[in-house]
């Protein structure tokens, strides 16, 4: 559907008012229109009207949407009046809702308001809809409503960085927004009669929820399903008896009823809002196991947003901060929240590119990779030498319970390996613990590689599995993925002496770690079959015996 946007003209006025009436008919707790069409009618004649930001949307020559702006102010504690923009109503013809018309109008008008040099936009609106454009709670800036309250529905957006720095106070919109019911009734007589809507009772929703929810909704004055639009998901989570799982359940029912869903705390929309990204356009790259990746464009800039639904995965944020502090090359961390990180989009970079499979056979790239690993290991050893940090360590999988699980799930209980491990478990564990630790990157592959355009430098990204361990585990992991020539180049460039004890420990630890991870799956994965073969042909047992004999 092709949506075009242009300025409203006097010839559009009546059409827009009729469309606005249709758009708001039966919304919230109003079975008719609550006066939005009267508001549009009156605003155009007032000094606060901003004609440069009065737009209509058209589809095939038919007006399908409208947005109107007016001037408002923030009254500061020291009685200064700071001019800001207010918009609304934003109306979309019912036949075109959820088809991009409102989005197009909002994005276009925000960009134009910024181009014209306005400071900020502050208004009352749906608190789970407008954050997608970059609006956040006005209370975050210290701006409250005229009566001093701070509802989530009062939202603000700076139109340039720092526009609201140091500005606090009460938000005051023009008195035209206070609709006189008598005036509204008179104005409505100018339009054809329309049957009032029967609003869906909140019981349609609450009857499918725990009994206590009915009482909670009643306490907050919710009589109709549509009234939930006044409250953000964050507000609902503060209500008695509410939690994220219940909110997810509510969202499922709202979708079935054709109602807008509530934003969860980990929503990518809220992460971008918290990061202060204005008017973003987002596309999902991939989503797997609670980690989602988005491509973001905003004001001519391109970024990548990585969102973690689970706090365990959010450890990657700390890993980025740690590597940056150690001055180990990474993607610059442009911003972060409790649930997300904002990174440059490498595909838009003139300096770097994403890795490709051919890089695994390129000796020049391999040498660049080796330089990064050498720095990671050198600085990692120093960093961990006087710190006890609870990081992922592959050798932590070497436990008596895990070894028993491998034996049972691989049907190798009678294998001599398990007897040797049981008899020497204390010695093996203490010697593993005594191995020197450094920072290790446990997820090497070309899909996690970034290379400079001249191939002279490279580094890994995606630090969810960054951990601590023995350096040789990293070296083995990398070189096993490279071609023979590239692996030789890597080892030559890495150049540091590799302790023989690390090598001999790794050759039996690594397959046991692989098997332990594999046995957690419902079906045995193909990537662990080589390690299973090492178990059955006696290689792991032989390597363990050699390692145990090293210090005898």
C-alpha positions in Angstrom: 0.0 0.0 0.0 1.4 3.3 -1.1 1.0 6.0 1.6 1.6 9.7 0.6 1.8 12.6 3.0 1.1 16.2 2.3 0.1 19.4 4.1 -3.6 19.7 5.0 -5.5 22.4 3.0 -8.7 24.2 3.8 -10.5 22.0 1.2 -9.6 19.0 3.4 -11.1 20.4 6.6 -14.5 18.8 6.6 -13.2 15.5 5.2 -10.6 15.4 8.0 -13.2 16.2 10.7 -15.5 13.5 9.5 -12.6 11.0 9.4 -11.5 12.0 12.9 -15.0 11.4 14.1 -14.9 7.9 12.6 -11.4 7.2 13.9 -12.4 7.9 17.5 -15.9 6.5 17.5 -16.2 4.1 20.4 -12.6 4.4 21.7 -11.5 4.2 25.3 -14.7 4.5 27.4 -16.7 6.5 25.0 -19.4 4.8 22.9 -19.3 7.8 20.5 -16.6 10.4 19.7 -15.4 12.3 22.7 -14.8 15.5 20.8 -11.6 14.9 18.9 -13.2 16.2 15.7 -14.3 19.4 17.5 -10.7 19.8 18.8 -9.3 19.6 15.2 -12.0 22.1 14.1 -11.1 24.6 16.8 -7.3 24.2 16.8 -6.9 25.5 13.3 -8.2 28.9 14.3 -6.0 29.4 17.3 -2.6 31.1 17.7 -1.1 27.8 19.1 -1.9 25.9 15.8 1.3 25.0 13.9 0.3 24.9 10.2 3.8 23.7 9.1 3.1 20.4 11.0 -0.5 19.8 9.8 -0.5 16.8 7.6 -2.8 14.3 6.0 -2.1 10.9 4.7 -3.5 9.7 1.4 -3.9 6.3 -0.2 -4.8 6.3 -3.9 -6.0 9.9 -3.5 -8.2 9.2 -0.5 -7.5 10.9 2.9 -6.9 8.1 5.3 -5.2 9.8 8.2 -4.4 13.2 9.8 -2.0 14.7 12.4 -2.2 18.1 13.9 0.3 20.0 16.1 0.0 22.9 18.5 2.3 24.9 20.8 2.5 24.0 24.5 4.8 24.9 27.3 6.7 23.7 30.3 6.3 26.0 33.3 9.5 25.7 35.3 9.8 26.2 39.1 11.4 29.6 38.5 8.4 30.6 36.3 10.1 30.4 33.0 7.9 29.2 30.1 9.7 26.8 27.8 8.0 26.4 24.4 7.4 22.8 23.2 5.2 21.0 20.7 2.1 19.0 21.4 0.4 16.8 18.8 -3.0 15.3 18.7 -5.3 14.1 17.8 -3.6 11.6 15.4 -6.4 10.0 13.5 -6.6 7.1 11.1 -9.7 6.0 9.2 -10.9 2.6 10.7 -10.5 0.9 7.3 -6.8 1.7 7.4 -5.8 1.1 11.0 -2.8 -1.1 11.6 -1.7 -0.6 8.0 1.1 1.9 8.6 -0.8 5.2 8.1 -0.4 6.4 11.7 3.2 5.3 11.7 3.9 7.2 8.5 2.3 10.4 9.7 4.0 10.3 13.1 7.5 9.6 11.6 7.1 12.2 8.9 5.9 14.9 11.3 8.6 14.2 14.0 11.3 14.5 11.3 9.8 17.7 10.0 9.5 19.2 13.5 13.2 18.4 14.1 14.2 20.0 10.8 12.2 23.1 11.7 14.3 23.4 14.9 11.7 22.8 17.6 13.0 21.8 21.0 10.8 18.8 22.0 7.4 17.2 21.7 5.3 16.5 24.8 1.8 15.1 24.8 -0.7 12.7 26.3 -1.1 9.4 24.4 -1.2 5.6 24.4 1.9 4.8 26.6 2.5 1.4 24.9 2.2 2.7 21.3 4.2 5.9 21.1 7.5 4.6 22.6 8.2 2.9 19.2 8.9 6.4 17.9 11.2 7.3 20.8 8.8 8.9 23.2 9.5 8.2 26.9 7.8 9.1 30.1 8.0 12.9 30.6 8.7 12.1 34.3 12.1 10.9 33.2 12.9 14.5 32.4 11.3 15.9 35.6 8.3 17.1 33.7 4.9 16.5 35.2 1.3 17.3 34.3 -0.4 20.5 35.3 -1.8 19.0 38.5 1.7 17.6 39.4 1.0 13.9 38.6 3.3 11.9 36.4 1.3 9.3 34.4 3.0 7.1 31.9 0.6 8.6 29.3 2.4 11.9 29.5 5.3 11.4 27.1 8.2 13.5 25.8 10.8 13.4 23.1 13.8 15.6 22.7 14.2 16.7 19.0 17.9 17.2 19.5 20.4 15.9 22.1 20.2 17.8 25.4 17.0 19.7 24.4 15.4 19.1 27.8 18.6 19.2 29.9 17.9 21.1 33.1 14.2 21.7 32.2 11.8 20.5 34.8 8.3 21.7 35.7 4.6 21.4 34.8 3.4 20.7 31.3 0.7 23.0 30.2 -1.3 22.5 27.0 -3.8 24.9 25.5 -7.2 25.1 27.2 -8.8 24.0 23.9 -8.0 20.4 24.9 -10.6 20.7 27.7 -13.7 19.8 25.7 -17.0 21.4 26.8 -19.7 18.7 26.6 -22.4 21.2 25.6 -20.3 22.6 22.8 -19.5 19.1 21.7 -23.2 18.2 21.6 -24.0 21.2 19.4 -21.1 20.4 17.1 -22.1 16.8 16.8 -25.5 18.0 15.3 -23.7 19.0 12.2 -22.9 15.3 11.4 -25.1 12.4 10.4 -26.5 10.3 13.2 -24.3 7.4 14.1 -25.3 4.5 16.4 -23.2 4.5 19.7 -20.8 1.5 20.0 -21.3 -1.1 22.6 -17.9 -1.2 24.3 -16.5 -4.7 25.2 -16.7 -5.1 29.0 -13.5 -5.9 30.8 -15.1 -9.2 31.9 -14.4 -10.4 28.4 -10.8 -10.3 29.4 -10.8 -10.8 33.2 -13.1 -13.9 33.0 -10.1 -15.7 31.5 -7.8 -14.6 34.2 -7.3 -15.4 37.9 -10.1 -14.1 40.2 -7.9 -11.5 41.9 -7.4 -9.7 38.6 -11.1 -8.6 38.5 -10.7 -6.9 41.8 -7.4 -5.2 40.7 -9.1 -3.9 37.5 -12.0 -2.6 39.5 -9.7 -0.8 41.9 -8.2 1.1 38.9 -11.5 1.9 37.4 -11.3 -0.5 34.4 -14.8 -1.2 33.1 -14.0 -1.7 29.4 -11.2 -3.6 27.7 -10.2 -0.5 25.7 -9.5 1.5 28.9 -6.3 -0.5 29.4 -4.8 1.6 26.6 -4.5 4.4 29.2 -1.9 2.4 31.1 1.5 1.1 30.1 2.6 -2.5 30.7 5.0 -1.1 33.3 2.1 0.4 35.2 0.1 -2.8 35.1 3.1 -4.7 36.5 2.9 -2.5 39.6 -0.7 -3.5 40.2 -1.5 -6.0 42.9 -1.3 -9.6 41.7 0.3 -8.8 38.4 3.6 -10.3 37.0 5.2 -10.7 33.6 3.7 -14.2 33.0 0.3 -12.8 33.6 0.9 -9.8 31.4 2.0 -12.2 28.6 -1.3 -14.1 29.1 -3.2 -10.8 29.0 -1.5 -9.8 25.8 -2.6 -13.1 24.2 -6.2 -12.4 25.0 -5.9 -8.7 23.9 -4.6 -9.9 20.5 -7.6 -12.2 20.1 -9.9 -9.3 20.9 -8.1 -7.0 18.3 -6.8 -4.7 21.1 -3.2 -3.3 21.3 -0.9 -5.4 23.5 1.1 -4.1 26.5 4.9 -3.7 26.3 7.0 -6.1 28.4 10.0 -4.6 30.3 12.4 -6.4 27.9 10.7 -5.1 24.7 13.1 -3.8 22.1 10.9 -0.7 21.8 11.5 0.2 25.5 15.2 -0.5 25.2 15.5 2.0 22.3 13.4 4.5 24.2 15.6 4.2 27.3 18.7 4.6 25.1 17.2 7.9 23.7 17.0 6.8 20.1 14.7 9.1 18.2 12.2 8.0 15.6 13.8 4.6 15.0 13.0 2.3 12.1 13.6 -1.3 13.2 13.8 -4.7 11.5 14.3 -8.0 13.2 17.4 -9.8 12.0 17.0 -13.0 14.1 15.5 -14.2 17.4 16.6 -17.3 19.2 16.6 -18.7 22.8 15.5 -15.3 24.3 18.1 -13.2 22.4 17.0 -11.0 19.6 18.9 -8.9 17.1 17.5 -5.8 15.4 18.8 -3.5 12.7 18.0 0.1 13.7 18.0 3.3 11.5 17.6 6.7 13.1 18.2 10.2 11.7 20.6 8.8 9.0 22.5 6.6 11.4 22.5 2.7 11.5 22.9 0.5 14.6 22.4 -3.0 15.8 20.3 -3.6 19.0 20.8 -6.8 20.9 18.1 -7.6 23.4 18.3 -10.2 26.2 15.0 -11.5 27.6 16.8 -13.5 30.3 19.1 -11.7 32.8 21.5 -14.6 32.6 22.2 -13.8 29.0 22.6 -10.1 29.9 26.1 -11.0 31.2 27.3 -10.0 27.7 26.8 -6.4 28.8 29.3 -6.8 31.6 31.6 -8.6 29.2 31.6 -5.7 26.7 32.3 -3.3 29.5 35.2 -5.4 30.8 36.8 -5.8 27.4 36.5 -2.0 26.8 38.1 -1.3 30.1 41.0 -3.7 29.2 41.3 -1.9 25.8 40.8 -5.2 24.0 39.4 -4.4 20.5 35.6 -4.8 20.4 32.7 -3.1 18.7 32.1 0.2 20.5 29.4 -0.1 23.0 27.2 2.9 22.1 24.8 2.4 24.9 23.3 -0.2 27.1 20.3 -0.9 29.4 19.6 -3.7 31.8 18.3 -5.8 28.9 20.1 -4.6 25.7 23.2 -3.3 24.0 23.4 -0.8 21.1 26.3 -1.4 18.7 27.4 0.0 15.3 26.1 -1.7 12.2 29.2 -3.1 10.7 27.5 -3.4 7.3 27.4 0.4 7.2 31.1 0.7 8.2 33.9 1.9 5.9 36.6 0.5 8.2 35.3 -3.0 9.0 33.3 -5.8 7.5 31.6 -8.9 8.8 33.6 -12.1 8.5 32.9 -14.7 5.8 33.7 -18.4 5.4 36.6 -17.7 3.1 38.3 -15.9 6.0 38.9 -19.3 7.6 41.3 -20.1 4.8 43.1 -16.8 4.6 46.5 -16.7 6.3 46.5 -12.9 6.5 43.1 -12.9 8.3 44.3 -15.8 10.6 47.3 -13.7 11.6 45.0 -10.8 12.5 42.8 -13.1 14.5 45.9 -14.5 16.4 46.8 -10.9 17.3 43.4 -10.4 19.0 43.6 -13.7 20.8 47.2 -13.0 22.0 46.0 -9.7 23.5 42.9 -11.3 25.0 45.0 -14.0 26.7 47.8 -11.7 27.9 45.5 -9.1 29.4 43.1 -11.7 30.6 45.8 -13.4 32.7 46.7 -10.2 34.4 43.1 -9.3 34.9 42.2 -12.6 36.5 45.4 -13.0 38.5 44.1 -11.0 41.5 40.3 -11.4 41.0 37.8 -14.1 41.6 35.1 -13.5 39.0 32.1 -15.8 38.5 32.5 -16.3 34.8 31.7 -19.2 32.6 34.5 -21.9 32.7 34.2 -24.9 30.5 36.0 -27.1 33.1 33.2 -26.4 35.6 31.3 -29.1 33.6 33.8 -31.7 35.0 31.7 -32.9 37.9 31.0 -36.3 39.3 27.3 -35.9 38.4 28.0 -34.9 34.8 30.4 -37.7 34.3 27.8 -40.2 35.6 25.2 -38.6 33.2 27.5 -39.0 30.2 28.2 -42.7 31.1 24.5 -43.4 31.4 23.3 -41.4 28.3 26.0 -42.8 26.0 25.6 -46.3 27.3 29.3 -46.5 28.2 28.9 -47.2 32.0 31.3 -50.2 31.7 34.0 -48.0 30.0 37.2 -48.1 32.1 37.4 -44.3 31.8 34.7 -43.8 34.4 36.5 -46.1 36.9 39.7 -44.1 36.4 37.9 -40.8 36.9 36.1 -42.1 40.1 39.3 -43.4 41.6 41.3 -40.2 40.8 38.5 -37.6 40.9 40.0 -35.5 43.7 43.4 -35.4 42.0 42.0 -34.6 38.6 39.7 -31.8 39.9 42.5 -30.1 42.0 44.9 -30.3 39.0 42.3 -28.8 36.7 41.7 -26.0 39.2 45.4 -25.3 39.3 45.7 -24.7 35.6 46.4 -21.0 34.8 43.3 -19.2 33.8 42.8 -16.4 31.3 39.9 -14.8 29.5 38.7 -17.2 26.8 36.4 -16.8 23.8 34.3 -20.0 23.6 32.3 -19.3 20.5 34.8 -19.0 17.6 33.4 -19.1 14.1 33.4 -16.8 11.1 29.9 -15.7 11.8 31.2 -14.0 15.0 34.2 -12.4 13.2 34.8 -8.8 12.2 37.7 -8.0 9.9 39.2 -4.6 8.8 38.7 -3.8 5.1 42.5 -4.3 4.6 42.5 -7.6 6.6 45.3 -6.3 8.8 43.2 -6.5 12.0 40.3 -8.6 13.2 38.4 -9.3 16.4 35.6 -11.5 17.6 32.2 -10.2 18.8 29.2 -11.7 20.5 30.5 -12.2 24.0 27.7 -14.2 25.6 30.1 -17.1 26.0 33.2 -15.1 26.9 34.6 -16.8 30.0 37.7 -18.0 31.7 39.8 -21.0 31.1 43.1 -22.3 29.7 44.5 -20.4 26.7 45.2 -23.6 24.8 41.4 -24.3 24.7 41.0 -21.2 22.6 43.9 -22.0 20.4 42.6 -25.5 19.7 39.1 -24.2 19.1 40.4 -21.6 16.5 42.9 -23.7 14.7 40.5 -26.6 14.3 38.2 -24.3 12.3 41.0 -22.9 10.1 42.5 -24.4 7.0 45.9 -26.0 7.4 47.8 -23.0 6.0 45.7 -20.5 8.0 46.2 -22.5 11.2 50.0 -22.4 10.7 49.8 -18.7 10.2 47.8 -18.3 13.3 50.2 -20.3 15.4 53.2 -18.5 14.0 51.6 -15.1 14.8 50.4 -16.1 18.2 54.0 -17.1 19.0 53.7 -17.3 22.8 55.0 -20.6 24.2 52.1 -22.9 24.9 52.4 -24.9 28.1 52.6 -28.6 27.5 50.5 -29.2 30.6 47.7 -27.1 29.1 47.8 -29.1 25.8 47.7 -32.5 27.6 44.8 -31.4 29.9 42.8 -29.9 27.0 42.8 -33.1 24.9 40.8 -35.0 27.5 38.9 -32.1 29.1 37.5 -30.7 25.8 35.7 -33.9 24.6 34.3 -34.5 28.1 32.9 -30.9 28.2 31.4 -31.4 24.7 29.8 -34.7 25.8 28.4 -33.1 29.0 26.8 -30.3 27.0 25.5 -32.8 24.4 23.9 -35.0 27.1 21.8 -32.0 28.3 19.9 -32.2 24.9 16.8 -34.4 24.4 18.5 -35.9 21.3 22.2 -36.4 21.0 23.5 -33.7 18.7 25.7 -34.4 15.6 28.4 -31.9 16.8 29.3 -34.2 19.6 29.7 -37.4 17.6 33.4 -37.0 17.2 33.8 -36.7 21.0 31.7 -39.8 21.5 34.0 -41.7 19.1 37.0 -40.5 21.2 35.3 -41.9 24.3 34.5 -45.3 22.7 37.8 -45.8 21.0 39.8 -45.1 24.2 41.4 -41.8 23.1 40.0 -39.8 26.1 41.2 -42.5 28.5 44.7 -42.6 27.0 45.0 -38.8 27.1 43.8 -38.7 30.8 46.4 -41.4 31.8 49.2 -39.5 30.0 48.2 -36.3 31.9 48.0 -38.0 35.2 51.4 -39.5 34.7 53.0 -36.1 33.9 53.9 -35.3 37.5 54.4 -38.8 38.8 
